[in-house]
Amino acid sequence: MQSLSEVAAALVAPGRGILAADESIATMSRRLEAAGVAPSAESRRDYRALLLTTPGLNSYVAGIILCDETLGQALPDGTPFSDAAAERGIMSGIKVDRGTTPLPFSDGGLVTEGLDSLRDRLRAYRARGAVFAKWRAVFRPAGLYPRTVHANAHALARYAALCQDAGVVPIVEPEVLMDGGHGIGICHAVTDSVLEAVFGELDAMGVDPCGIVLKPNMVVAGAGCEDQAGPAKVARSTLQALAAAVPAGVPGIAFLSGGQSNERACANLAEINVQAAAAGEAPWRLTFSFGRALVSDALLTWHGVPANTADAQARLAANCQRASEASRGMVAAAAGV
């Protein structure tokens, strides 16, 4: 059996990243409806089966994050999702948080829930084939209260400690949201404070940094900001925030896309790797854990029609290949950013 540090390192192996296919039932149903597909347990299964069975996916993806429903489902041929992933050389992960709720006295701040019964759930998930887990905490830059940062950082640390105790690698996901019109400077300052708090709590909880993967936001301007920084500035700000807080022992950083298009997220990721290499060997691997930036094109192409499966898988593979190349510091000149 691989150690936690070995699994964490394998998840961020050179040229490979993590595919986030862990939307909740409600979120996935809304996305299916928007694509003209009737939402049901079967359609959600078929869609995620399409993703997992994409030819050559393991060339670009080391792990796939699933939700509880999908981990309990099987491909149409009866093979459980976790077994099907393992057969394809892809590790199975599981989303274990239970969403956000308003945090009292924090002016709209949110805290992620799901720690109750997590110890038992992790052991059950491990028995069903999951070797890593994910917990997402979200931070709104506007009016961010210190108690919101502390509450979420503490919850992330408790989650990570429970994961490691159960033999599961925790993906630690503190996301500074792109919602709003804030500039990149605000995102940088908030990301600094969030990462500092998260790693302080991880250390206090005794979490081994060698056995985690960090999944942060890139430092970017809010979606409503007119002054959108280019890849060079995004990369510089992101690397500065990471260097200030992330221990060298962390094997890898798998960035979330956070609402960016595949092209923009990959252009930024490529430049992050270029700048990291120019400054000397980075202590961590710098790769991707994208969701919508990888799969949206496939969903819209599929449209719930079996005859469209091959074309949808080709779209997914192309997006994954672009992300893989970006994790090596390469990006297509026609990215348009």
C-alpha positions as CSV (number, residue, x, y, z in Angstrom):
1,M,0.0,0.0,0.0
2,Q,1.3,3.4,-0.9
3,S,2.0,6.0,1.8
4,L,0.2,9.3,2.0
5,S,3.2,11.1,0.6
6,E,3.5,8.7,-2.3
7,V,-0.2,9.1,-3.2
8,A,0.0,12.9,-2.9
9,A,3.1,12.9,-5.2
10,A,1.4,10.6,-7.7
11,L,-1.6,12.9,-7.9
12,V,0.6,15.7,-9.1
13,A,2.9,13.7,-11.3
14,P,4.6,15.6,-14.2
15,G,2.1,16.5,-16.9
16,R,-0.9,15.2,-15.0
17,G,-3.6,16.8,-12.9
18,I,-6.9,16.1,-11.2
19,L,-10.3,16.1,-12.8
20,A,-13.0,17.6,-10.6
21,A,-16.3,15.8,-11.3
22,D,-17.7,16.1,-7.9
23,E,-20.7,18.5,-8.3
24,S,-23.5,17.8,-5.9
25,I,-26.7,16.2,-7.1
26,A,-28.4,19.6,-7.2
27,T,-25.6,21.4,-9.0
28,M,-25.1,18.6,-11.5
29,S,-28.8,18.5,-12.2
30,R,-28.9,22.2,-12.9
31,R,-26.0,21.9,-15.4
32,L,-27.6,18.9,-17.1
33,E,-30.9,20.9,-17.5
34,A,-29.0,23.9,-18.9
35,A,-27.5,21.5,-21.5
36,G,-30.9,20.2,-22.4
37,V,-30.5,16.9,-20.5
38,A,-33.2,15.6,-18.2
39,P,-31.6,15.3,-14.7
40,S,-31.8,11.9,-13.1
41,A,-29.4,9.5,-11.3
42,E,-29.0,7.7,-14.6
43,S,-28.1,10.8,-16.7
44,R,-25.7,11.9,-14.0
45,R,-24.1,8.5,-14.1
46,D,-23.9,8.4,-17.9
47,Y,-22.3,11.9,-18.0
48,R,-19.6,11.0,-15.5
49,A,-19.1,7.6,-17.2
50,L,-18.5,9.5,-20.4
51,L,-15.8,11.6,-18.6
52,L,-14.0,8.6,-17.0
53,T,-14.0,6.4,-20.1
54,T,-12.5,9.1,-22.4
55,P,-9.7,7.3,-24.3
56,G,-6.3,8.4,-23.1
57,L,-7.6,10.4,-20.1
58,N,-4.9,8.9,-17.8
59,S,-2.2,10.6,-20.0
60,Y,-3.4,13.9,-18.5
61,V,-5.3,13.0,-15.3
62,A,-3.9,11.2,-12.3
63,G,-7.1,11.4,-10.2
64,I,-10.8,12.1,-10.5
65,I,-12.9,13.6,-7.7
66,L,-16.3,12.1,-7.4
67,C,-19.3,12.8,-5.2
68,D,-21.0,10.3,-2.9
69,E,-23.6,9.4,-5.5
70,T,-21.1,8.6,-8.2
71,L,-18.8,6.6,-6.0
72,G,-21.7,4.3,-5.2
73,Q,-22.6,3.9,-8.9
74,A,-21.3,1.7,-11.6
75,L,-20.6,2.0,-15.3
76,P,-23.3,0.6,-17.6
77,D,-21.3,-2.6,-17.8
78,G,-21.6,-3.0,-14.0
79,T,-18.1,-2.0,-13.1
80,P,-18.0,0.3,-10.0
81,F,-16.6,3.7,-10.7
82,S,-13.7,3.3,-8.4
83,D,-12.7,0.0,-10.0
84,A,-13.1,1.4,-13.5
85,A,-10.9,4.4,-12.6
86,A,-8.2,2.0,-11.1
87,E,-8.3,-0.1,-14.3
88,R,-7.5,3.1,-16.3
89,G,-4.6,4.1,-14.0
90,I,-6.6,6.9,-12.4
91,M,-7.0,7.3,-8.6
92,S,-10.5,7.9,-7.2
93,G,-11.2,10.8,-4.8
94,I,-14.3,11.8,-2.9
95,K,-15.8,15.2,-2.0
96,V,-16.6,15.0,1.7
97,D,-17.8,18.5,2.7
98,R,-21.5,19.1,2.8
99,G,-21.6,22.6,1.4
100,T,-21.6,26.1,3.0
101,T,-23.8,27.9,5.5
102,P,-23.8,31.5,6.7
103,L,-21.4,32.0,9.6
104,P,-23.0,34.1,12.4
105,F,-21.7,37.6,12.9
106,S,-19.6,37.7,9.8
107,D,-21.7,39.9,7.4
108,G,-22.4,37.2,4.9
109,G,-19.3,35.1,5.4
110,L,-19.7,31.4,4.7
111,V,-18.4,28.3,6.6
112,T,-18.2,24.8,5.2
113,E,-19.9,22.0,7.1
114,G,-19.5,18.3,7.2
115,L,-17.1,17.4,10.0
116,D,-19.8,15.5,11.9
117,S,-19.4,11.7,11.2
118,L,-16.5,12.5,8.9
119,R,-14.2,9.9,10.6
120,D,-16.6,7.1,9.9
121,R,-17.4,8.3,6.3
122,L,-13.7,8.5,5.4
123,R,-13.1,4.9,6.5
124,A,-16.2,3.8,4.5
125,Y,-15.0,5.7,1.4
126,R,-11.5,4.2,1.8
127,A,-13.0,0.7,1.8
128,R,-14.9,1.6,-1.4
129,G,-11.7,2.6,-3.2
130,A,-11.2,6.3,-2.6
131,V,-7.6,7.2,-1.8
132,F,-8.0,10.9,-1.6
133,A,-10.6,13.4,-0.5
134,K,-11.6,17.0,-1.0
135,W,-13.0,19.8,1.2
136,R,-13.7,23.2,-0.2
137,A,-13.8,26.4,1.8
138,V,-14.9,29.7,0.1
139,F,-13.9,33.3,0.9
140,R,-15.6,36.4,-0.5
141,P,-13.1,39.2,-0.8
142,A,-15.6,41.9,-0.1
143,G,-16.0,42.5,3.7
144,L,-14.0,39.4,4.7
145,Y,-14.1,39.0,8.4
146,P,-11.1,37.4,10.3
147,R,-13.5,35.1,12.0
148,T,-14.6,33.7,8.6
149,V,-11.0,33.0,7.7
150,H,-10.3,31.4,11.1
151,A,-13.5,29.2,11.1
152,N,-12.8,27.8,7.6
153,A,-9.0,27.4,8.2
154,H,-9.8,25.4,11.4
155,A,-12.3,23.2,9.6
156,L,-9.9,22.5,6.8
157,A,-7.3,21.5,9.3
158,R,-9.6,19.2,11.2
159,Y,-10.7,17.6,7.9
160,A,-7.1,17.1,6.8
161,A,-6.2,15.5,10.1
162,L,-9.1,13.1,9.9
163,C,-8.2,12.2,6.4
164,Q,-4.6,11.4,7.2
165,D,-5.7,9.4,10.3
166,A,-8.0,7.3,7.9
167,G,-5.2,6.8,5.4
168,V,-6.7,9.2,2.8
169,V,-4.8,12.1,1.2
170,P,-6.6,15.4,1.8
171,I,-6.9,17.9,-0.9
172,V,-7.1,21.2,0.9
173,E,-9.1,23.7,-1.1
174,P,-9.3,27.3,0.2
175,E,-10.9,29.3,-2.6
176,V,-10.9,33.1,-2.8
177,L,-13.9,33.6,-5.1
178,M,-13.8,35.6,-8.3
179,D,-17.3,37.0,-7.7
180,G,-17.3,40.8,-7.6
181,G,-15.5,43.7,-9.1
182,H,-12.3,43.7,-6.9
183,G,-8.9,44.1,-8.4
184,I,-6.0,41.6,-8.4
185,G,-4.4,43.5,-5.5
186,I,-7.4,42.7,-3.2
187,C,-7.3,39.0,-4.3
188,H,-3.6,38.9,-3.5
189,A,-4.1,40.3,0.0
190,V,-7.0,38.0,0.8
191,T,-5.2,35.0,-0.6
192,D,-2.1,35.8,1.5
193,S,-4.2,36.0,4.7
194,V,-6.2,32.8,3.9
195,L,-3.1,30.7,3.1
196,E,-1.3,31.9,6.2
197,A,-4.3,31.0,8.4
198,V,-4.8,27.6,6.7
199,F,-1.2,26.5,7.1
200,G,-1.1,27.8,10.6
201,E,-4.1,25.6,11.5
202,L,-2.7,22.6,9.6
203,D,0.5,22.8,11.5
204,A,-1.3,23.2,14.9
205,M,-3.4,20.1,14.1
206,G,-0.3,18.0,13.3
207,V,-1.1,17.5,9.6
208,D,1.9,16.2,7.6
209,P,2.4,18.7,4.7
210,C,4.1,15.9,2.7
211,G,0.8,14.0,2.6
212,I,-1.6,16.7,1.3
213,V,-2.3,18.5,-2.0
214,L,-3.2,22.2,-2.0
215,K,-5.9,23.3,-4.3
216,P,-6.0,27.1,-4.2
217,N,-7.3,29.8,-6.5
218,M,-4.9,31.7,-8.8
219,V,-4.5,35.3,-7.8
220,V,-6.8,37.0,-10.3
221,A,-9.1,40.0,-10.4
222,G,-12.8,39.6,-9.8
223,A,-14.9,38.6,-12.7
224,G,-16.6,42.1,-12.7
225,C,-13.3,44.1,-12.7
226,E,-12.6,46.0,-15.9
227,D,-8.8,45.8,-15.3
228,Q,-8.1,42.1,-15.9
229,A,-4.4,41.2,-15.3
230,G,-2.6,39.2,-17.9
231,P,-0.8,35.9,-17.3
232,A,2.5,37.5,-16.3
233,K,1.0,39.5,-13.4
234,V,-1.3,36.6,-12.4
235,A,1.7,34.3,-12.2
236,R,3.9,36.7,-10.3
237,S,1.2,37.5,-7.7
238,T,0.2,33.8,-7.4
239,L,3.8,32.7,-6.8
240,Q,4.4,35.4,-4.3
241,A,1.3,34.3,-2.3
242,L,2.4,30.7,-2.3
243,A,6.0,31.4,-1.4
244,A,4.8,33.4,1.7
245,A,2.8,30.5,3.2
246,V,3.2,27.1,1.6
247,P,5.8,24.8,3.2
248,A,8.3,23.2,0.8
249,G,7.2,19.8,1.9
250,V,3.9,20.0,0.2
251,P,4.3,17.8,-2.9
252,G,2.1,19.8,-5.2
253,I,-0.3,22.6,-5.9
254,A,-3.3,21.8,-8.1
255,F,-5.0,25.1,-9.0
256,L,-8.8,25.4,-9.3
257,S,-10.1,27.3,-12.4
258,G,-12.6,29.3,-10.3
259,G,-14.8,30.3,-13.3
260,Q,-12.0,31.0,-15.8
261,S,-12.3,29.5,-19.2
262,N,-10.0,26.6,-20.1
263,E,-7.9,28.9,-22.3
264,R,-7.4,31.6,-19.7
265,A,-6.8,29.1,-16.8
266,C,-4.3,27.2,-18.9
267,A,-2.5,30.4,-20.1
268,N,-2.2,31.5,-16.5
269,L,-1.0,28.0,-15.3
270,A,1.6,27.9,-18.1
271,E,3.0,31.3,-17.1
272,I,3.1,30.3,-13.4
273,N,5.2,27.3,-14.4
274,V,7.4,29.4,-16.7
275,Q,8.1,32.0,-14.0
276,A,8.7,29.3,-11.3
277,A,11.2,27.6,-13.5
278,A,13.0,30.9,-14.3
279,A,13.3,31.6,-10.6
280,G,14.8,28.2,-9.9
281,E,13.3,24.8,-9.2
282,A,10.0,25.3,-7.3
283,P,9.6,23.2,-4.2
284,W,6.2,22.0,-5.4
285,R,4.7,20.7,-8.6
286,L,2.3,23.2,-10.1
287,T,-0.6,21.6,-11.9
288,F,-4.4,21.7,-12.3
289,S,-7.5,20.4,-10.6
290,F,-10.1,22.0,-12.9
291,G,-13.8,21.2,-13.2
292,R,-15.9,23.3,-15.5
293,A,-12.8,24.5,-17.4
294,L,-12.3,20.9,-18.5
295,V,-15.8,19.4,-18.8
296,S,-18.2,22.2,-19.9
297,D,-17.4,21.7,-23.6
298,A,-17.9,17.9,-23.3
299,L,-21.3,18.4,-21.6
300,L,-22.6,20.8,-24.2
301,T,-21.4,18.5,-27.0
302,W,-22.9,15.4,-25.5
303,H,-26.3,16.9,-24.9
304,G,-27.5,13.5,-23.5
305,V,-27.3,11.9,-26.9
306,P,-25.2,8.6,-27.0
307,A,-24.2,9.2,-30.6
308,N,-22.4,12.4,-29.5
309,T,-20.2,10.5,-26.9
310,A,-17.1,10.3,-29.0
311,D,-17.2,14.0,-30.0
312,A,-17.8,15.0,-26.4
313,Q,-14.8,12.8,-25.2
314,A,-12.6,14.4,-27.9
315,R,-13.5,17.9,-26.5
316,L,-12.6,16.7,-23.0
317,A,-9.4,15.2,-24.1
318,A,-8.3,18.3,-25.9
319,N,-9.0,20.5,-22.8
320,C,-7.1,18.0,-20.6
321,Q,-4.2,18.0,-23.0
322,R,-4.1,21.8,-23.0
323,A,-4.0,21.8,-19.1
324,S,-1.4,19.1,-19.1
325,E,0.8,21.1,-21.4
326,A,0.2,24.2,-19.3
327,S,1.5,22.3,-16.2
328,R,4.7,21.9,-18.1
329,G,4.9,25.6,-19.0
330,M,3.5,25.3,-22.5
331,V,0.4,27.0,-23.9
332,A,-1.0,27.4,-27.4
333,A,-0.3,30.7,-28.9
334,A,-3.9,31.0,-30.0
335,A,-5.2,31.0,-26.4
336,G,-6.6,34.4,-26.9
337,V,-5.6,36.0,-23.6
